[in-house]
Amino acid sequence: MTLAITAIRAQFPALQRPAIFLDNPAGTQVARHTLERMSTYLIDHNANHGGAFATSRLSDQVVDEARAAAADLLNASRTEEIVFGPNMTSLTFNVSRSIGRMLNPGDEIVVTRLDHDANITPWVMMAQDRGCRVRRVDFHPEDGTLDMDDMKAALESGPRLVAVGYASNALGTINPLEGIIQMAKQAGALVYIDAVQYAPHGPVDVQKLGCDFLVCSSYKFFGPHMGILYGRYDLLDELTAYRVRPAPADPPGKFETGTGNFEGMAGVLGALDYLEWVGETFGEEYAEKYGSRGRSRDDETVANRRADLPLQGRCLRLKQAMSAIRAYEFELARALLDVLEETPGVTVYGPTDRRRLEERVPTVSFTLRGKSPRQVAEELDKDNIYVWDGNYYALAVTERLGLEESGGMVRVGPVHYNTVEEIHRFGEALRRIGQRAE
């Protein structure tokens, strides 16, 4: 599948800058739809929630639309399963505190060393507060894949909760979630998924996965700095929320503490408007693939979804968009791995087997002999190529690889508005840096 890249790039004003944006795993550039939705909100709809006047009603309508669109993106069964927050980290800290009230001293929680620290430390701190035990599942340093034997062993002890990432923000590895979730459910555990790194790269279906919670961040998929939490409604309803009076007692409002970032929610809607446009424009060939399974959601029948109905409307278009994006990014991932492995002095960490590209996103980390990761990033910046260096809050990964003390790794992460030509220009610049290091 080849996207019309000129049309895609025209949707992103920042791409007029003479730069190559490969820093996307930390946050993508925003789509024009996002900017327009936020601007319109602040000019025409700006008001607080629940007022008896026009701008407040319009503001509430935008929030409702954004929540419905996010439910479509994740294929939630109802809009009330979507909670907005400032970011994934804050949402996870808040929800972990609520989940902790369900646990008892001695209960076990499973986390993985492949995760971003935002899906580790909130659970560790909650475990400390509740007297629970934490089991850390390892990964294979040689290829960056989760140690499934270690995961199976961890689940044998009957943990109460398993926290695991959809894709590694450091190594790009996509975890075999369906199998993990199935095993966790058989063990009686709740499952909390960090989908921040995966969400810009492929379709997410919480009903198909069968997870209990899933979090992502819209600034990783062309929107503003906002976090989005999916939670099974019965669990959200059961959990105690830390909130002020007289905040709503029902989900999702009981978890959205304080005045919401309504312009940010409008921006989320804009980002999903953009992805819907991608689905309408480039995703037709995926209609047959995704039209016969999953759940449907019409705007008028949010609460009446059924598992045996085909995907419809916006939900289908978003699925088509993410499938088209996923297909295009295989080409980017292959080109990036080729460039890195052809560059003398480069060591790539994580999955590199071209036959298994479906098991990774195009987020790739590496080191260059003779240069620290920070030096490589600084040298690339001189060529207007933007990349990240360090540990990217995946501290457990760089510690496990023995790279934390030497500055971590360089991380390169194209998304669908990037091109193979940009990857090759990055490779040329990296080779020049490597030659100067010799």
DAPE-V50608 format. One record per residue. N is the residue number from 1. RES is the residue in one letter. PSI is psi as a letter, one per 20 degrees, with the letter a starting at -180 (* if undefined). OMEGA is omega in whole degrees, 0 to 359 (NA if undefined). D_CENTER is the distance of its C-alpha to the mean C-alpha in Angstrom with 1 decimal. Layout:
BEGIN
{{N	RES	PSI	OMEGA	D_CENTER} {N	RES	PSI	OMEGA	D_CENTER}}
END
This chain:
BEGIN
{{1	M	p	178	22.6} {2	T	o	176	23.2} {3	L	q	174	21.7} {4	A	n	194	24.2} {5	I	h	178	22.7} {6	T	g	178	25.2} {7	A	h	178	24.4} {8	I	g	185	20.6} {9	R	h	178	21.3} {10	A	i	180	23.7} {11	Q	i	185	21.0} {12	F	o	182	19.8} {13	P	h	183	22.6} {14	A	h	182	21.3} {15	L	i	172	21.8} {16	Q	i	178	25.5} {17	R	q	180	25.4} {18	P	m	184	27.0} {19	A	q	174	24.0} {20	I	o	183	21.6} {21	F	o	175	18.0} {22	L	j	178	16.4} {23	D	j	190	14.6} {24	N	h	179	11.5} {25	P	h	177	9.0} {26	A	i	180	10.3} {27	G	p	182	10.1} {28	T	r	169	11.4} {29	Q	q	186	14.7} {30	V	q	180	15.2} {31	A	q	178	16.9} {32	R	h	178	20.5} {33	H	h	179	19.7} {34	T	g	181	17.6} {35	L	g	182	20.5} {36	E	g	179	23.0} {37	R	g	181	21.5} {38	M	g	179	21.3} {39	S	g	179	24.8} {40	T	g	179	26.3} {41	Y	g	186	25.1} {42	L	h	180	26.5} {43	I	g	191	29.7} {44	D	h	191	30.5} {45	H	j	192	28.6} {46	N	o	179	28.2} {47	A	r	176	29.3} {48	N	r	190	28.5} {49	H	q	166	27.8} {50	G	j	181	30.6} {51	G	r	181	33.5} {52	A	k	182	36.5} {53	F	r	195	36.3} {54	A	g	185	34.8} {55	T	h	177	32.0} {56	S	g	177	30.7} {57	R	g	179	30.8} {58	L	h	178	29.0} {59	S	g	179	26.3} {60	D	h	179	25.8} {61	Q	g	179	25.7} {62	V	g	179	22.9} {63	V	g	179	20.8} {64	D	g	179	21.8} {65	E	g	179	20.8} {66	A	h	180	17.3} {67	R	g	179	16.9} {68	A	h	180	18.3} {69	A	g	178	16.1} {70	A	h	175	12.9} {71	A	h	177	14.8} {72	D	g	181	15.4} {73	L	g	185	12.0} {74	L	i	185	11.2} {75	N	l	172	14.9} {76	A	q	184	15.8} {77	S	i	178	19.5} {78	R	q	184	20.3} {79	T	h	181	19.1} {80	E	i	177	20.1} {81	E	j	182	17.3} {82	I	p	179	14.9} {83	V	p	176	15.0} {84	F	q	177	14.2} {85	G	r	184	14.2} {86	P	h	180	14.2} {87	N	r	182	10.9} {88	M	h	183	8.9} {89	T	g	181	11.8} {90	S	g	178	14.5} {91	L	g	182	13.4} {92	T	g	176	13.3} {93	F	g	182	16.6} {94	N	g	183	18.1} {95	V	h	179	17.3} {96	S	h	178	18.3} {97	R	g	178	21.6} {98	S	g	179	22.2} {99	I	h	181	21.5} {100	G	h	179	23.8} {101	R	i	179	26.7} {102	M	i	187	26.6} {103	L	r	182	27.1} {104	N	q	176	30.3} {105	P	p	181	31.5} {106	G	i	175	31.3} {107	D	q	183	28.3} {108	E	q	176	25.7} {109	I	p	180	21.9} {110	V	p	172	20.1} {111	V	r	179	17.3} {112	T	q	178	16.6} {113	R	i	180	17.4} {114	L	i	188	14.5} {115	D	q	164	12.0} {116	H	q	184	11.0} {117	D	i	178	13.8} {118	A	i	174	12.1} {119	N	j	175	12.0} {120	I	f	187	15.5} {121	T	h	176	17.8} {122	P	h	180	17.3} {123	W	h	177	18.6} {124	V	g	181	21.2} {125	M	h	176	22.5} {126	M	g	179	22.7} {127	A	h	177	24.5} {128	Q	g	180	26.9} {129	D	h	187	27.7} {130	R	i	181	28.3} {131	G	k	179	30.0} {132	C	r	177	27.5} {133	R	q	180	27.0} {134	V	p	175	23.9} {135	R	p	183	23.6} {136	R	o	179	21.4} {137	V	p	184	20.6} {138	D	r	171	21.2} {139	F	r	181	19.9} {140	H	o	182	22.2} {141	P	h	186	22.6} {142	E	h	180	24.3} {143	D	j	175	21.4} {144	G	j	179	18.3} {145	T	q	180	18.0} {146	L	q	178	17.9} {147	D	n	184	21.6} {148	M	h	174	21.9} {149	D	h	178	25.5} {150	D	h	177	24.4} {151	M	g	179	21.9} {152	K	g	179	24.8} {153	A	h	180	27.1} {154	A	h	182	24.9} {155	L	i	180	24.7} {156	E	h	181	28.5} {157	S	j	176	29.1} {158	G	l	179	27.6} {159	P	q	178	24.7} {160	R	h	182	23.8} {161	L	q	174	20.0} {162	V	p	177	17.6} {163	A	p	186	14.3} {164	V	q	180	12.3} {165	G	q	173	9.0} {166	Y	g	176	7.8} {167	A	q	181	7.9} {168	S	p	178	9.6} {169	N	i	179	8.8} {170	A	g	187	12.6} {171	L	i	178	13.9} {172	G	i	184	11.6} {173	T	p	171	12.8} {174	I	p	181	11.5} {175	N	q	178	13.1} {176	P	m	192	15.6} {177	L	g	185	14.1} {178	E	g	177	16.8} {179	G	g	179	19.5} {180	I	g	181	18.1} {181	I	g	179	17.7} {182	Q	g	179	21.1} {183	M	h	180	22.7} {184	A	g	179	21.2} {185	K	h	177	22.6} {186	Q	h	178	25.9} {187	A	i	178	26.0} {188	G	k	185	25.5} {189	A	q	165	22.2} {190	L	q	182	19.5} {191	V	p	181	16.0} {192	Y	o	187	13.0} {193	I	p	170	9.6} {194	D	o	182	6.7} {195	A	j	185	3.8} {196	V	g	185	1.7} {197	Q	h	182	3.7} {198	Y	h	191	4.6} {199	A	h	178	4.0} {200	P	i	193	6.4} {201	H	i	182	8.5} {202	G	r	182	9.7} {203	P	q	177	10.7} {204	V	p	180	9.6} {205	D	n	185	12.8} {206	V	h	179	13.1} {207	Q	h	177	16.8} {208	K	g	178	17.1} {209	L	g	183	15.1} {210	G	k	179	17.2} {211	C	r	179	15.0} {212	D	h	179	16.1} {213	F	q	175	13.1} {214	L	p	181	9.3} {215	V	q	174	7.1} {216	C	r	184	4.3} {217	S	p	186	5.8} {218	S	h	179	7.9} {219	Y	i	172	9.1} {220	K	i	176	6.5} {221	F	l	163	7.8} {222	F	j	179	11.4} {223	G	a	181	12.0} {224	P	r	180	13.4} {225	H	n	179	12.4} {226	M	q	173	11.4} {227	G	q	180	9.5} {228	I	p	177	9.5} {229	L	p	166	10.8} {230	Y	p	173	12.2} {231	G	p	176	15.3} {232	R	p	190	18.2} {233	Y	g	182	20.9} {234	D	h	178	23.6} {235	L	g	177	21.7} {236	L	h	180	20.8} {237	D	h	182	24.4} {238	E	h	186	25.7} {239	L	q	172	23.9} {240	T	p	179	25.7} {241	A	q	175	23.9} {242	Y	o	188	24.9} {243	R	r	177	26.2} {244	V	r	173	29.2} {245	R	q	356	32.0} {246	P	l	179	32.3} {247	A	q	181	28.6} {248	P	q	180	27.6} {249	A	i	184	28.2} {250	D	q	175	26.0} {251	P	q	4	22.3} {252	P	i	188	20.2} {253	G	h	184	22.5} {254	K	i	178	23.5} {255	F	i	180	20.1} {256	E	n	188	19.8} {257	T	q	178	22.3} {258	G	a	178	24.3} {259	T	p	184	24.3} {260	G	q	173	21.1} {261	N	m	189	19.5} {262	F	h	177	20.8} {263	E	h	175	20.6} {264	G	h	178	16.9} {265	M	h	174	16.6} {266	A	h	177	18.8} {267	G	h	174	16.4} {268	V	g	178	13.6} {269	L	h	178	16.3} {270	G	g	178	17.2} {271	A	h	179	13.8} {272	L	h	169	14.1} {273	D	g	180	17.7} {274	Y	g	181	16.9} {275	L	h	176	14.8} {276	E	h	176	17.6} {277	W	g	177	20.1} {278	V	g	180	18.4} {279	G	g	179	18.9} {280	E	h	189	22.4} {281	T	h	189	23.4} {282	F	i	191	22.0} {283	G	j	185	20.9} {284	E	h	185	24.3} {285	E	i	179	24.7} {286	Y	i	182	21.8} {287	A	g	181	23.5} {288	E	h	182	25.8} {289	K	g	185	23.2} {290	Y	j	184	21.1} {291	G	i	186	24.0} {292	S	j	177	25.5} {293	R	r	183	23.0} {294	G	a	180	20.5} {295	R	q	179	21.4} {296	S	q	173	22.5} {297	R	o	171	22.2} {298	D	q	181	24.8} {299	D	h	182	24.6} {300	E	i	186	27.9} {301	T	l	184	27.1} {302	V	g	188	23.9} {303	A	j	186	25.4} {304	N	k	182	27.2} {305	R	q	179	24.7} {306	R	q	186	25.9} {307	A	h	185	24.4} {308	D	j	179	27.1} {309	L	q	178	26.5} {310	P	q	174	24.8} {311	L	q	182	21.8} {312	Q	r	169	23.3} {313	G	c	183	23.0} {314	R	h	180	19.8} {315	C	g	178	17.8} {316	L	g	182	19.4} {317	R	h	177	18.9} {318	L	h	177	15.2} {319	K	g	178	15.2} {320	Q	g	180	17.6} {321	A	g	184	15.6} {322	M	h	176	12.6} {323	S	g	177	15.2} {324	A	g	177	17.2} {325	I	g	181	14.4} {326	R	g	181	13.8} {327	A	g	180	17.5} {328	Y	h	184	18.1} {329	E	i	171	15.6} {330	F	g	179	17.7} {331	E	g	178	20.4} {332	L	g	180	18.6} {333	A	g	180	17.5} {334	R	g	180	21.1} {335	A	g	181	22.6} {336	L	g	179	20.7} {337	L	h	178	21.7} {338	D	g	182	25.2} {339	V	g	183	25.5} {340	L	g	183	24.5} {341	E	h	177	26.7} {342	E	i	183	29.6} {343	T	o	180	29.6} {344	P	p	177	32.1} {345	G	i	182	31.0} {346	V	p	170	27.3} {347	T	p	180	25.6} {348	V	p	178	22.3} {349	Y	p	181	20.2} {350	G	a	184	18.1} {351	P	p	179	18.7} {352	T	i	183	21.2} {353	D	o	183	22.9} {354	R	h	179	22.9} {355	R	i	183	23.9} {356	R	k	181	20.6} {357	L	h	178	18.1} {358	E	i	180	16.4} {359	E	j	176	15.4} {360	R	q	167	13.3} {361	V	r	185	11.0} {362	P	k	173	13.1} {363	T	o	187	12.1} {364	V	p	179	15.5} {365	S	q	185	17.4} {366	F	r	169	21.1} {367	T	q	179	24.3} {368	L	p	182	27.4} {369	R	p	177	30.8} {370	G	i	180	32.9} {371	K	p	173	30.1} {372	S	q	177	27.8} {373	P	h	179	24.1} {374	R	g	179	24.8} {375	Q	g	178	27.9} {376	V	g	180	26.0} {377	A	g	179	23.5} {378	E	g	179	26.6} {379	E	g	179	28.5} {380	L	h	179	25.8} {381	D	h	178	25.6} {382	K	h	176	29.3} {383	D	j	180	28.5} {384	N	k	175	25.9} {385	I	p	189	23.1} {386	Y	p	177	20.1} {387	V	r	178	18.3} {388	W	q	173	17.2} {389	D	r	178	19.2} {390	G	b	181	19.4} {391	N	i	177	17.1} {392	Y	k	182	13.9} {393	Y	j	170	14.2} {394	A	l	187	14.0} {395	L	h	180	17.6} {396	A	h	180	18.3} {397	V	g	183	17.6} {398	T	h	175	19.9} {399	E	g	182	22.5} {400	R	h	180	22.5} {401	L	i	180	23.1} {402	G	k	185	25.7} {403	L	i	186	24.3} {404	E	g	184	23.6} {405	E	h	180	27.2} {406	S	j	175	27.3} {407	G	j	176	24.4} {408	G	c	184	21.5} {409	M	r	168	20.4} {410	V	p	181	19.7} {411	R	p	179	16.2} {412	V	p	184	16.1} {413	G	n	175	13.1} {414	P	q	170	14.3} {415	V	a	192	12.7} {416	H	i	174	14.9} {417	Y	i	174	17.0} {418	N	r	183	18.2} {419	T	r	175	21.3} {420	V	h	177	23.0} {421	E	g	178	25.7} {422	E	h	177	23.4} {423	I	g	180	22.5} {424	H	h	177	26.2} {425	R	h	174	27.0} {426	F	g	181	24.6} {427	G	g	179	26.4} {428	E	g	179	29.8} {429	A	g	181	29.0} {430	L	h	179	27.7} {431	R	h	177	30.9} {432	R	g	178	33.0} {433	I	g	179	31.4} {434	G	h	179	32.1} {435	Q	h	178	35.7} {436	R	h	182	36.3} {437	A	i	184	35.0} {438	E	*	NA	37.7}}
END
